[in-house]
Amino acid sequence: MGKFRHPGPGFFPFGLSIVLILLSIGLILTRLKKGAPPTPFWPQRTWLRPLLGLVILFLYALLIGKLGFLATTLIFLLIWMGLIERLRWLTIVSISLSVTAALYLIFGLFLEVPLPWGFLKW
């Protein structure tokens, strides 16, 4: 993890986890206040969209090695904006194509990050 003045590779995730723990404790404490009316944490099946988001992210991580970065990212964005965000199809397709191309340009060409090609290997 390193030291505070010379952080190592695990310092940033550790710091983020500490912030997340503190914010979670704050949320729990606000729910325990006396006099506050009890409210459900997940009202009326609103937990379905976050659960669906987790499943989609898990499938993205599972398939990126097999299908490659471009195909998996495009499919991920199409499904995410169609099922989670519920946008119009023209908006979904245009944003998915442009974001996938922009991510490839940034990471693949400019930063030269080795991206998985999957079945698109030339």
C-alpha positions in Angstrom: 0.0 0.0 0.0 2.9 2.3 0.5 3.2 5.3 2.8 1.1 8.5 2.9 3.9 10.6 1.1 4.8 7.7 -1.3 1.6 5.8 -2.0 1.8 2.4 -3.5 -0.6 0.6 -5.9 -3.2 -0.3 -3.2 -3.4 3.2 -1.6 -6.2 4.6 -3.8 -8.6 1.6 -3.4 -7.9 1.6 0.4 -8.6 5.3 0.6 -11.8 4.9 -1.4 -12.9 2.0 0.8 -12.4 4.2 4.0 -14.5 7.0 2.5 -17.2 4.5 1.5 -17.2 3.0 5.1 -17.6 6.5 6.6 -20.4 7.4 4.3 -22.2 4.1 5.0 -21.9 4.8 8.7 -23.3 8.3 8.2 -26.3 6.8 6.3 -26.9 4.3 9.0 -26.8 6.9 11.7 -29.3 9.2 9.9 -31.7 6.2 9.7 -31.4 5.6 13.4 -32.5 9.1 14.4 -35.4 9.3 16.9 -38.5 10.9 15.6 -37.8 10.2 12.0 -40.6 8.2 10.3 -39.5 4.8 9.2 -39.1 4.5 5.5 -38.2 1.4 3.5 -34.6 1.4 2.1 -35.8 0.0 -1.3 -39.4 1.1 -1.9 -41.5 -0.8 -4.4 -39.1 -3.0 -6.2 -36.5 -0.3 -6.9 -33.8 -2.8 -6.1 -34.3 -4.5 -9.4 -32.4 -1.9 -11.5 -29.2 -1.9 -9.3 -29.3 -5.8 -9.3 -29.7 -5.8 -13.1 -26.8 -3.3 -13.3 -24.6 -5.7 -11.2 -25.5 -8.6 -13.4 -24.7 -6.6 -16.6 -21.3 -5.5 -15.2 -20.5 -9.1 -14.1 -21.3 -10.4 -17.6 -19.2 -7.5 -19.1 -16.2 -8.6 -17.0 -16.8 -12.2 -17.9 -17.1 -11.7 -21.7 -14.5 -9.1 -22.4 -11.7 -11.6 -22.8 -13.7 -13.8 -25.2 -15.5 -11.2 -27.3 -12.9 -8.5 -27.1 -13.0 -4.9 -25.9 -14.9 -3.4 -28.9 -17.7 -5.9 -29.2 -18.2 -6.3 -25.4 -18.2 -2.5 -24.8 -20.7 -1.9 -27.6 -23.0 -4.7 -26.4 -22.7 -3.5 -22.8 -23.6 0.0 -23.6 -26.6 -1.1 -25.8 -28.0 -3.3 -23.0 -27.3 -0.8 -20.2 -29.0 2.1 -21.9 -31.8 0.0 -23.2 -32.6 -1.9 -19.9 -31.4 0.5 -17.2 -31.7 4.0 -18.7 -34.6 3.2 -21.0 -33.6 5.6 -23.7 -34.9 5.8 -27.3 -33.2 3.3 -29.8 -31.7 6.0 -32.0 -30.1 7.6 -28.9 -28.9 4.2 -27.6 -27.2 3.2 -30.8 -25.6 6.6 -31.5 -24.2 7.0 -27.9 -23.0 3.4 -27.8 -21.1 3.6 -31.1 -19.6 7.0 -30.3 -18.6 6.1 -26.7 -17.1 2.8 -27.9 -15.1 4.5 -30.6 -14.0 7.3 -28.2 -12.8 4.7 -25.6 -10.9 2.8 -28.2 -9.2 6.0 -29.4 -8.3 7.1 -25.9 -7.1 3.8 -24.5 -6.1 1.8 -27.6 -4.5 4.4 -29.7 -3.4 7.4 -27.6 -2.6 5.7 -24.3 -1.5 2.4 -26.0 -3.2 0.2 -23.4 -3.2 -3.4 -24.6 -6.9 -4.2 -25.1 -8.3 -7.7 -25.5 -9.4 -8.3 -29.1 -11.3 -11.6 -28.6 -12.6 -13.0 -31.9 -11.7 -9.7 -33.8 -8.0 -10.4 -33.7 -6.3 -9.6 -36.9 
